[in-house]
Amino acid sequence: MYRLYRSRKFEDVVGQDHVTTTLKNALKLNRLSHAYLFVGPRGVGKTSVARILAHEANQLPYDGQSNHLDIVEIDGASNRGIDEIRDLREKVHLAPASSRYKVYIIDEVHMLTPPAFSALLKTLEEPPAHVIFILATTEGHKIPPTIISRTQRFTFLPIKPEQTEEHLAKIMAKEKLTAEPEALKLIAYHGFGSLRDSLGLLDQLSSAPGVITAQDVGRLIGLAPDAVVDQLMAAVAGSQAEAISRTIDQVRSKGVSPALLARQLIDKLRHGQPPPSRAEVELFSDLLDVATALEPELKLEAVLLEHSLKSSAATTQPASSAIRPVPAEADEPESAQPASSSPTAGELTDDVWQAILAKVKDGHNSLYAILRQARPTGQPEGLMLEFQFEFHRQRANETQNKRVIEQVISAVLGRPSVIKTSVLSRPPAASPPQTDNMTSVISLMGGGDVMELGDG
C-alpha cells in the first residue's frame, strides 16, 4: 500500500506543510538551490518529496513508476565509498539528456565514508549550474558541518497520529475496507510517526475478513490487553511480586512483545493523574531500557520486580540503613569475634552499594542491570550477593563478570574484596520474621537454606 499510495505531488504529502510550502514558492519564483538536505525519521516523506521536487524542477509528469535519465537516485548505504563519489563527480559535468536539471537524490547520505564526504564537498562547493543535489538522511547529526553549510536544510517532522488516522481513512475508503474507530487509532499510534509503517500495518490487516477490530490490531502488533497493563501497575504498587511474575509468564506465552508492553506501561504512567511520584518517574526511566536490552523479557520482569520491592521497602524500612551482616557461625561464641573487626572505614552501607552500582554502570551497562537485582550481605572483605533468580546468579558468577564486580568493589572500598553468589531462599533462622514482600517470594521459591560466607 505504501508504494501504491506514495505521494506524487506536494498536495499529497501528509504532515510536512512547512517543507512543501517553501519548496512550491521556490519553484514558483525560480529560486531553486543547488543542494538540499532533508532530515527526519523514516517513513515521513523525505524520498517522496525529493522525487516530487526533482520532477517539478524539470516540469516532468510523475506517476510514481517511470524512471527518467536526468533523475538519478543513489543509495548512500551501498555506494558509500570514495570511488563511487569520484565517479559521480565526473558524471555531474555532463549536460542533462533532455531536461533543464540533472538531479541527484542520495538517500541515507550519512552512510558515506569521511573520504567520500570530502569528495562530495568539492562538488557542492563548485556545482555545475545544471545540477541539483537532494541529500536525505534519518541521522542528520552524522552529516559533516561543511556539507550542511552548503545545502538548504529542511527538517521533516514525525506525523501526528490524528493526521495519519485521517489519511488512513481515505485509503480505506478507496480500498473498501472498514475498521473500528479504536482499531484505526491503534494503527495510527503504533506507526510512531511513520506513515509508511502505519500503511504497512494496514496492509497486513487488509486480508482479514470483515471489520478490522482493535483486537486484530493488538494481536498483529503484539500488544497486551489494557486489563493486563492495569494488573501489572497494581501489582507493582501493591508489592505483589508473585502476581508480576505470573502475569508476565501469561503474556509471554501469548506472544506479547516485552518492548511494546513496556511502552504500554510508560503510556499508563504518562497519562496518569499529575504530578507523578518520584517512584513513578524512576519506573518510567527504567522501562525505557527494556527495548534495547539483550533480554527484553527478563529486563522487563526485573524492572517491575525491583520497583515492587522498592514499594515494599518504602513502607517497612528507613530510607538509609546499613546492609544486614551475615550472622556469626552457630558454634562460634560472640566473644570470639573481636570488637575491632567490625568495619568502620569503608563500611558497606546502602550509599556505598549505590556508589558501586554507579561505577559498574559506567563501563558495563548489561552487568549493571544484573547487579541491580542483587542483595549484598556480609562484611566488605567478603560479600555474598543474593539474587531472586538463578539466571541472574549465573550471569554474575561468570568469570569475567565476577572479576569486574570484585575489582569495582575493591576500588570503591579501598580494600581487597571477594564475592560469592546464591539464590535467595528464606531468611536465616536468627533473623526476625520478615513482614515485607520478600516472604512471598521465598514462599514462591519453595524455601531453602541461605548460604553464609565463612572466615575463609
Secondary structure, 3 states (H helix, E strand, C coil): CCCCCCCCCHHHCCCCHHHHHHHHHHHHCCCCCCEEEEECCCCCCHHHHHHHHHHHHCCCCCCCCCCCCCEEEEECCCCCCHHHHHHHHHHCCCCCCCCCCEEEEEECHHHCCHHHHHHHHHHHHCCCCCEEEEEEECCHHHCCHHHHCCCEEEECCCCCHHHHHHHHHHHHHHHCCCECHHHHHHHHHCCCCCHHHHHHHHHHHCCCCCCECHHHHHHHHCCCCHHHHHHHHHHHHCCCHHHHHHHHHHHHHCCCCHHHHHHHHHHHHHCCCCCCCHHHHHHHHHHCCCCCCCCHHHHHHHHHHHHHHHHHHHHHCCCCCECCCCCCCCCCCHHHCCHHHCCCCCCCEHHHHHHHHHHHHHHCHHHHHHHCCCEEEEECCEEEEEECCHHHHHHHHCHHHHHHHHHHHHHHHCCCCEEEEEECCCCCCCCCCCCCCHHHHHHHHCCCCCCCCCCC
